[in-house]
Amino acid sequence: MPEVEESNALHEALKKGHTEEASKLIASSSEEFLLERYATNSDYRDSIHPSHKSCLHIIAAMSQEPQAVKLCRELLDRVRDHRKRDCLLNATVMDEFKENEQTLLVVVAAIHIAAYNGNAD
């Protein structure tokens, strides 16, 4: 999966909650663009498990579940190569989660992020 130093336009639209813009970018972008992952924290870049988030990780963390489900389906429909889709679905990142006044650093896939945020669909 392609990694980039900075987040791309789709990552930025998703992080800002601009779901219509994100939907248009998904519809008009190449598979390579949709699969790009960006380094989320310089502290993790040199670790055993560097943290490179994909747009699917950002979608999974969205609080608006209907929009997240819609964008997830749109994204997965655009990634036609089943190996690339599997790679996207199984890609993991180092992420922080709050649990009982503790901050946990955990390696997670997008499905873990969605479940943690209560996005069952």
Secondary structure as GFF3:
##gff-version 3
##sequence-region A 1 121
A	DSSP	beta_strand	3	4	.	.	.	ID=ss1
A	DSSP	alpha_helix	9	15	.	.	.	ID=ss2
A	DSSP	alpha_helix	19	28	.	.	.	ID=ss3
A	DSSP	alpha_helix	31	35	.	.	.	ID=ss4
A	DSSP	beta_strand	37	39	.	.	.	ID=ss5
A	DSSP	alpha_helix	42	45	.	.	.	ID=ss6
A	DSSP	beta_strand	52	54	.	.	.	ID=ss7
A	DSSP	alpha_helix	55	60	.	.	.	ID=ss8
A	DSSP	alpha_helix	65	78	.	.	.	ID=ss9
A	DSSP	alpha_helix	82	90	.	.	.	ID=ss10
A	DSSP	beta_strand	92	99	.	.	.	ID=ss11
A	DSSP	beta_strand	102	109	.	.	.	ID=ss12
A	DSSP	alpha_helix	110	116	.	.	.	ID=ss13
###
